[in-house]
């Protein structure tokens, strides 16, 4: 393996690339919507660990500057845009899909 010092550039040997690809490494960058989903889910998981829920104001901004409140609100408002796996990932964390108050 060769590295260019001070540049952050690391060159991999062909054999190393092949082994990484066999282990499932995909070198293509994620589409923006998938990257945003992963950032949001990670922020939601951190919030759940700290607070035990996904209840936060729409204006809530996480410590890492991720706008978790508005991200969650969009997921609640348009759940049909999420795959079943993504809905399940948020359901496991306890998302309330409806924020409307019911008259009782």
Biotite code that builds the C-alpha atoms (Angstrom):
import biotite.structure as struc

atoms = struc.array([
    struc.Atom([0.000, 0.000, 0.000], chain_id="A", res_id=1, res_name="UNK", atom_name="CA", element="C"),
    struc.Atom([1.332, 3.426, -0.901], chain_id="A", res_id=2, res_name="UNK", atom_name="CA", element="C"),
    struc.Atom([0.343, 6.672, 0.760], chain_id="A", res_id=3, res_name="UNK", atom_name="CA", element="C"),
    struc.Atom([1.029, 10.258, -0.253], chain_id="A", res_id=4, res_name="UNK", atom_name="CA", element="C"),
    struc.Atom([2.007, 11.904, 3.032], chain_id="A", res_id=5, res_name="UNK", atom_name="CA", element="C"),
    struc.Atom([0.119, 15.022, 4.032], chain_id="A", res_id=6, res_name="UNK", atom_name="CA", element="C"),
    struc.Atom([-2.492, 14.737, 1.280], chain_id="A", res_id=7, res_name="UNK", atom_name="CA", element="C"),
    struc.Atom([-4.930, 12.284, 2.845], chain_id="A", res_id=8, res_name="UNK", atom_name="CA", element="C"),
    struc.Atom([-4.587, 10.209, -0.324], chain_id="A", res_id=9, res_name="UNK", atom_name="CA", element="C"),
    struc.Atom([-4.162, 6.489, 0.160], chain_id="A", res_id=10, res_name="UNK", atom_name="CA", element="C"),
    struc.Atom([-3.531, 4.232, -2.802], chain_id="A", res_id=11, res_name="UNK", atom_name="CA", element="C"),
    struc.Atom([-4.703, 0.637, -2.606], chain_id="A", res_id=12, res_name="UNK", atom_name="CA", element="C"),
    struc.Atom([-3.198, -2.285, -4.430], chain_id="A", res_id=13, res_name="UNK", atom_name="CA", element="C"),
    struc.Atom([-5.438, -4.080, -6.937], chain_id="A", res_id=14, res_name="UNK", atom_name="CA", element="C"),
    struc.Atom([-5.564, -7.094, -4.627], chain_id="A", res_id=15, res_name="UNK", atom_name="CA", element="C"),
    struc.Atom([-6.713, -4.914, -1.703], chain_id="A", res_id=16, res_name="UNK", atom_name="CA", element="C"),
    struc.Atom([-9.448, -3.370, -3.855], chain_id="A", res_id=17, res_name="UNK", atom_name="CA", element="C"),
    struc.Atom([-10.604, -6.832, -4.936], chain_id="A", res_id=18, res_name="UNK", atom_name="CA", element="C"),
    struc.Atom([-10.759, -8.066, -1.330], chain_id="A", res_id=19, res_name="UNK", atom_name="CA", element="C"),
    struc.Atom([-12.705, -5.002, -0.202], chain_id="A", res_id=20, res_name="UNK", atom_name="CA", element="C"),
    struc.Atom([-15.176, -5.409, -3.057], chain_id="A", res_id=21, res_name="UNK", atom_name="CA", element="C"),
    struc.Atom([-15.636, -9.079, -2.126], chain_id="A", res_id=22, res_name="UNK", atom_name="CA", element="C"),
    struc.Atom([-16.527, -7.869, 1.378], chain_id="A", res_id=23, res_name="UNK", atom_name="CA", element="C"),
    struc.Atom([-19.239, -5.630, -0.069], chain_id="A", res_id=24, res_name="UNK", atom_name="CA", element="C"),
    struc.Atom([-17.497, -2.272, -0.482], chain_id="A", res_id=25, res_name="UNK", atom_name="CA", element="C"),
    struc.Atom([-19.220, -0.222, -3.174], chain_id="A", res_id=26, res_name="UNK", atom_name="CA", element="C"),
    struc.Atom([-17.092, 2.631, -4.475], chain_id="A", res_id=27, res_name="UNK", atom_name="CA", element="C"),
    struc.Atom([-19.933, 4.600, -6.058], chain_id="A", res_id=28, res_name="UNK", atom_name="CA", element="C"),
    struc.Atom([-21.089, 7.603, -4.023], chain_id="A", res_id=29, res_name="UNK", atom_name="CA", element="C"),
    struc.Atom([-24.558, 7.434, -2.512], chain_id="A", res_id=30, res_name="UNK", atom_name="CA", element="C"),
    struc.Atom([-27.336, 9.419, -4.165], chain_id="A", res_id=31, res_name="UNK", atom_name="CA", element="C"),
    struc.Atom([-28.116, 12.581, -2.173], chain_id="A", res_id=32, res_name="UNK", atom_name="CA", element="C"),
    struc.Atom([-31.508, 11.296, -0.968], chain_id="A", res_id=33, res_name="UNK", atom_name="CA", element="C"),
    struc.Atom([-29.946, 8.101, 0.393], chain_id="A", res_id=34, res_name="UNK", atom_name="CA", element="C"),
    struc.Atom([-27.123, 10.014, 2.078], chain_id="A", res_id=35, res_name="UNK", atom_name="CA", element="C"),
    struc.Atom([-29.687, 12.333, 3.703], chain_id="A", res_id=36, res_name="UNK", atom_name="CA", element="C"),
    struc.Atom([-31.754, 9.325, 4.832], chain_id="A", res_id=37, res_name="UNK", atom_name="CA", element="C"),
    struc.Atom([-28.723, 7.746, 6.491], chain_id="A", res_id=38, res_name="UNK", atom_name="CA", element="C"),
    struc.Atom([-27.773, 11.030, 8.176], chain_id="A", res_id=39, res_name="UNK", atom_name="CA", element="C"),
    struc.Atom([-31.343, 11.434, 9.424], chain_id="A", res_id=40, res_name="UNK", atom_name="CA", element="C"),
    struc.Atom([-31.644, 7.885, 10.692], chain_id="A", res_id=41, res_name="UNK", atom_name="CA", element="C"),
    struc.Atom([-28.316, 8.193, 12.512], chain_id="A", res_id=42, res_name="UNK", atom_name="CA", element="C"),
    struc.Atom([-29.482, 11.452, 14.135], chain_id="A", res_id=43, res_name="UNK", atom_name="CA", element="C"),
    struc.Atom([-32.790, 9.815, 15.067], chain_id="A", res_id=44, res_name="UNK", atom_name="CA", element="C"),
    struc.Atom([-30.974, 6.876, 16.653], chain_id="A", res_id=45, res_name="UNK", atom_name="CA", element="C"),
    struc.Atom([-28.733, 9.226, 18.670], chain_id="A", res_id=46, res_name="UNK", atom_name="CA", element="C"),
    struc.Atom([-31.782, 11.198, 19.834], chain_id="A", res_id=47, res_name="UNK", atom_name="CA", element="C"),
    struc.Atom([-33.541, 7.969, 20.818], chain_id="A", res_id=48, res_name="UNK", atom_name="CA", element="C"),
    struc.Atom([-30.534, 6.810, 22.842], chain_id="A", res_id=49, res_name="UNK", atom_name="CA", element="C"),
    struc.Atom([-30.348, 10.143, 24.673], chain_id="A", res_id=50, res_name="UNK", atom_name="CA", element="C"),
    struc.Atom([-34.070, 10.778, 25.170], chain_id="A", res_id=51, res_name="UNK", atom_name="CA", element="C"),
    struc.Atom([-35.796, 7.411, 24.739], chain_id="A", res_id=52, res_name="UNK", atom_name="CA", element="C"),
    struc.Atom([-38.096, 8.725, 22.016], chain_id="A", res_id=53, res_name="UNK", atom_name="CA", element="C"),
    struc.Atom([-38.304, 10.673, 18.781], chain_id="A", res_id=54, res_name="UNK", atom_name="CA", element="C"),
    struc.Atom([-40.412, 13.479, 20.223], chain_id="A", res_id=55, res_name="UNK", atom_name="CA", element="C"),
    struc.Atom([-38.882, 16.814, 19.361], chain_id="A", res_id=56, res_name="UNK", atom_name="CA", element="C"),
    struc.Atom([-40.095, 20.147, 18.078], chain_id="A", res_id=57, res_name="UNK", atom_name="CA", element="C"),
    struc.Atom([-40.060, 20.694, 14.336], chain_id="A", res_id=58, res_name="UNK", atom_name="CA", element="C"),
    struc.Atom([-37.435, 23.386, 14.941], chain_id="A", res_id=59, res_name="UNK", atom_name="CA", element="C"),
    struc.Atom([-35.121, 20.983, 16.832], chain_id="A", res_id=60, res_name="UNK", atom_name="CA", element="C"),
    struc.Atom([-31.531, 20.903, 15.584], chain_id="A", res_id=61, res_name="UNK", atom_name="CA", element="C"),
    struc.Atom([-29.264, 18.120, 16.824], chain_id="A", res_id=62, res_name="UNK", atom_name="CA", element="C"),
    struc.Atom([-25.801, 18.768, 18.258], chain_id="A", res_id=63, res_name="UNK", atom_name="CA", element="C"),
    struc.Atom([-24.248, 17.914, 14.893], chain_id="A", res_id=64, res_name="UNK", atom_name="CA", element="C"),
    struc.Atom([-26.376, 20.661, 13.237], chain_id="A", res_id=65, res_name="UNK", atom_name="CA", element="C"),
    struc.Atom([-28.704, 18.112, 11.600], chain_id="A", res_id=66, res_name="UNK", atom_name="CA", element="C"),
    struc.Atom([-32.270, 19.486, 11.419], chain_id="A", res_id=67, res_name="UNK", atom_name="CA", element="C"),
    struc.Atom([-33.819, 16.417, 13.008], chain_id="A", res_id=68, res_name="UNK", atom_name="CA", element="C"),
    struc.Atom([-37.161, 18.007, 13.876], chain_id="A", res_id=69, res_name="UNK", atom_name="CA", element="C"),
    struc.Atom([-37.979, 19.053, 10.329], chain_id="A", res_id=70, res_name="UNK", atom_name="CA", element="C"),
    struc.Atom([-36.585, 15.784, 8.920], chain_id="A", res_id=71, res_name="UNK", atom_name="CA", element="C"),
    struc.Atom([-38.883, 13.747, 11.190], chain_id="A", res_id=72, res_name="UNK", atom_name="CA", element="C"),
    struc.Atom([-41.832, 15.994, 10.339], chain_id="A", res_id=73, res_name="UNK", atom_name="CA", element="C"),
    struc.Atom([-41.347, 15.327, 6.611], chain_id="A", res_id=74, res_name="UNK", atom_name="CA", element="C"),
    struc.Atom([-41.221, 11.574, 7.273], chain_id="A", res_id=75, res_name="UNK", atom_name="CA", element="C"),
    struc.Atom([-44.453, 11.800, 9.292], chain_id="A", res_id=76, res_name="UNK", atom_name="CA", element="C"),
    struc.Atom([-46.171, 13.930, 6.677], chain_id="A", res_id=77, res_name="UNK", atom_name="CA", element="C"),
    struc.Atom([-45.238, 11.709, 3.726], chain_id="A", res_id=78, res_name="UNK", atom_name="CA", element="C"),
    struc.Atom([-44.774, 8.140, 5.027], chain_id="A", res_id=79, res_name="UNK", atom_name="CA", element="C"),
    struc.Atom([-45.905, 6.758, 1.674], chain_id="A", res_id=80, res_name="UNK", atom_name="CA", element="C"),
    struc.Atom([-42.641, 8.032, 0.183], chain_id="A", res_id=81, res_name="UNK", atom_name="CA", element="C"),
    struc.Atom([-40.656, 5.689, 2.427], chain_id="A", res_id=82, res_name="UNK", atom_name="CA", element="C"),
    struc.Atom([-39.934, 2.050, 1.682], chain_id="A", res_id=83, res_name="UNK", atom_name="CA", element="C"),
    struc.Atom([-41.388, -0.472, 4.147], chain_id="A", res_id=84, res_name="UNK", atom_name="CA", element="C"),
    struc.Atom([-37.859, -1.001, 5.510], chain_id="A", res_id=85, res_name="UNK", atom_name="CA", element="C"),
    struc.Atom([-37.381, 2.696, 6.183], chain_id="A", res_id=86, res_name="UNK", atom_name="CA", element="C"),
    struc.Atom([-40.810, 3.011, 7.845], chain_id="A", res_id=87, res_name="UNK", atom_name="CA", element="C"),
    struc.Atom([-39.937, 0.024, 10.005], chain_id="A", res_id=88, res_name="UNK", atom_name="CA", element="C"),
    struc.Atom([-36.565, 1.537, 10.977], chain_id="A", res_id=89, res_name="UNK", atom_name="CA", element="C"),
    struc.Atom([-38.363, 4.625, 12.296], chain_id="A", res_id=90, res_name="UNK", atom_name="CA", element="C"),
    struc.Atom([-41.168, 2.596, 13.877], chain_id="A", res_id=91, res_name="UNK", atom_name="CA", element="C"),
    struc.Atom([-38.632, 0.587, 15.869], chain_id="A", res_id=92, res_name="UNK", atom_name="CA", element="C"),
    struc.Atom([-37.397, 3.880, 17.305], chain_id="A", res_id=93, res_name="UNK", atom_name="CA", element="C"),
    struc.Atom([-40.950, 4.776, 18.331], chain_id="A", res_id=94, res_name="UNK", atom_name="CA", element="C"),
    struc.Atom([-41.858, 7.472, 15.812], chain_id="A", res_id=95, res_name="UNK", atom_name="CA", element="C"),
    struc.Atom([-45.402, 8.788, 16.220], chain_id="A", res_id=96, res_name="UNK", atom_name="CA", element="C"),
    struc.Atom([-46.692, 8.745, 12.655], chain_id="A", res_id=97, res_name="UNK", atom_name="CA", element="C"),
    struc.Atom([-49.533, 11.118, 13.462], chain_id="A", res_id=98, res_name="UNK", atom_name="CA", element="C"),
    struc.Atom([-48.977, 14.267, 15.475], chain_id="A", res_id=99, res_name="UNK", atom_name="CA", element="C"),
    struc.Atom([-52.596, 15.368, 15.341], chain_id="A", res_id=100, res_name="UNK", atom_name="CA", element="C"),
    struc.Atom([-54.438, 15.547, 18.646], chain_id="A", res_id=101, res_name="UNK", atom_name="CA", element="C"),
    struc.Atom([-57.589, 13.465, 18.807], chain_id="A", res_id=102, res_name="UNK", atom_name="CA", element="C"),
    struc.Atom([-60.745, 14.875, 20.333], chain_id="A", res_id=103, res_name="UNK", atom_name="CA", element="C"),
    struc.Atom([-61.826, 12.769, 23.312], chain_id="A", res_id=104, res_name="UNK", atom_name="CA", element="C"),
])
